[in-house]
Amino acid sequence: MRFDSAIICIVTLFGLLLSGCGVRDFQGTRPGGTRTFGDDLGRKVVLPDRIERAVSLAPSLTEMIFAVGAGDRLVGDTTYCNYPPEAEKIEKVGDTQTPNIERIVALKPDVVFVSTASQLESFMNTLESQGISVYVSDPKDLDDVIVSLTRFGDLFGTTEHASSLAESLVARVEDVKQRVAGHKPVTVFLQISKEPLFTIGHDSFLTNIIETAGGKSVTAGVATAYPKLSKETAAALAPEVIVLSDSEDNPEPNEVFKNSPAVKNGRVYKINADIISRPGPRLVDALERVADFLQHPTNAM
């Protein structure tokens, strides 16, 4: 998906987004003070008119909830939820893949937000048997992140705040697109880890980020989202730019790239692992950083 004038209009006129543009979202108010929403799996999720207590099981979702002005209603999140700083003060319910269900139930949330279907399957029945709704939010690219933010604004009743944020993010994305328009795409390898060598594939939202920033991922045609590459496969890629997801185990390009144009020309860049790995509002920060890397070669590590 790509941003265009229709997307900008949709974000600006938020009521149209919910009522007439085909987005799976608010379905109407039910008797008894509840509403029904569609999540990203197409499931119908019944929620209170006002969510007072929520648990997030993904850092990206925690960031979204704070970004739309509802962080004060988070009563639980994961050990990986470290942004904004206030998120670290919230009670921890385990990590993203193995949350403590008993602790979640004890917090008595109205809803638990999860980011993948695999999370959902493991504990949905237990939570729903306790009267706790489960909502799946799984944005696939920049467009989805923007739409998800507006949805979260409606879920939490902070529509005006979320719409304003969405408009500002759309404007920043459009600015990047204008900056890179007319430039020949630069071939890019995004290295997630050095050993073993993990990268991004066709199904990763980061492939979309690189393309929007004026690049072309050399692994865009690889199936799945985060494939592990053999050194033989990687050696044949010859990227012009290498972007490293900055972490202790990923300090430099894998040795297989020592003769690549990227290494020979000093075009190796580092980017904060959190902003590049989380499909939340800071993904636009990542987009701007990658665009800077591709357009300004002197900013290398």
Buried (B, 14 or more C-beta within 10 A) or exposed (E): EEBEEEBBEBBEBBEEBBEEBEBBBBBEEEEEEEBEBBBBBEBEBEBBEEBEBBBBBBBBBBBBBBBBBBBEBBBBBBEBBBBEEEBEEBEBBBEBEEBEBEBBBEBEBBBBBBBBBEBBEBBBEBBEEEEBBBBBBBBBBBBBBBBBBBBBBBBBBBBEBBBBBBBEBBEBBBEBBEBBEEEEBBBBBBBBBBEEBBBBBBEBBBBBBBBBBBBBBBBBEBEEBBBEBEEEBBBEBBBBBBBBBBBEEBEBBBEBBEEBBBBEEEBBBBBBBBBBBBBBBBBBBBBBBBBBBBBEBEEBB
